[in-house]
């Protein structure tokens, strides 16, 4: 039996409906959340880990995927938030990203495996949109 | 009534994908919700999406300004008055009135009624469907989207 080829993509996520986007940079969060909504996910947004914990501590708020910045945002980092989720909400899938392009790529991947089973547009367009919006803000 | 009174350049910018979420949503009104209480913001945002708005969420006034600078085509801002950070709801309303004249500002508070700088004020707790109706009415947005 041959080994399967090396694939650097994350393991396929089951088709799930609610993505919780925790990103402190407002413009990036809005674009990623908007993209995931275009993919027919229900999307919840939090600006930092403190807000995220308020939501995650509510057992009646269903979350299927936590989509978080890996860096510090709020009083704990994305990594610490992920550890909390593993311990307290173990059914939630965790996606941690470091850069805008990683986030866009991960969002594109979620879309392919999400409710719509397709991407509304390529993840590169997400990165480009973030760049244009940030440029506009600085100008 | 036609609510889309955007300047031609803005419409073109939206059509090019710079300012709208996506071309298919380019025709929907954009509402920016500014609220530091996450559970309230989440619930209101969800209801407003159900009302047909494209909803942007900001956790405080400073985040709201950051979004407005990037998305000047926001039709309406619905903001809490008391929030942490440098920009409270009153300061945000003044900035919106001065620099974003096509954007209507709506305020809410459980504590104080602000000076009359907003298109409408809603004491907390508010009924989101009522808020949606008033915002649509003031902005000339069709009731059913």
Interface residues (C-beta under 8 A of the other chain):
Chain A: X26 X27 X30 X33 X34 X37 X38 X44 X45 X46 X47 X48 X51 X54 X55 X58 X61 X120 X121 X125 X129 X132 X133 X134 X136 X137
Chain B: X17 X18 X21 X22 X24 X25 X38 X39 X42 X45 X54 X56 X57 X58 X59 X60 X63 X66 X67 X69 X70 X71
